[in-house]
Amino acid sequence: MITRKDFEAISNWIKPASSVLDLGCGDGELLVHLKESRNITGYGIENDDAGILACVANGVNVIQSNLESGLKEVGDGAFDYVILSQTLQAMKRTEAVIDEMLRLKVDIEGLNRQRESALDVAGGVGQQDSLGRLLEAGADPLLAGRR
């Protein structure tokens, strides 16, 4: 399994023994890496059949779901971290996906400010501007989680 260069950066943001949900997890490589490097408990969300099969082959817990339809089957605050890596650019409803990320992670100080900033993306003037707004508001573009 080849490790992407961003995996180490993401690993540094995750506290050991945390719970992690990876949205659009693909083959589950990131979750495997985090389990080995940070001893996390994790689940992936993937819509692609080949990705689901790869996750199972890699020993990753995975749920098949379309992110843009919401994640009603996952409870509020169920995870310490929710990761969206290399998936946001494929989303049509980015504000809804970010809102779901914030709902699923453990409630932390500043969540309301981040939620308002994420919902402000609904103005929808393009992903570059949306990412800029999230960064200005102090939100992390890859993670919604505690540090």
Secondary structure, DSSP 8 states (H G I E B T S, - for coil): ----THHHHHHHHS-TT-EEEEET-TTSHHHHHHHHHH--EEEEEE--HHHHHHHHHTT--EEE--GGG--TTS-TT-BSEEE--S-GGG-S-HHHHHHHHHHHB---TTHHHHHHHHHHGGG-S-HHHHHHHHHHTT--SSEEE--
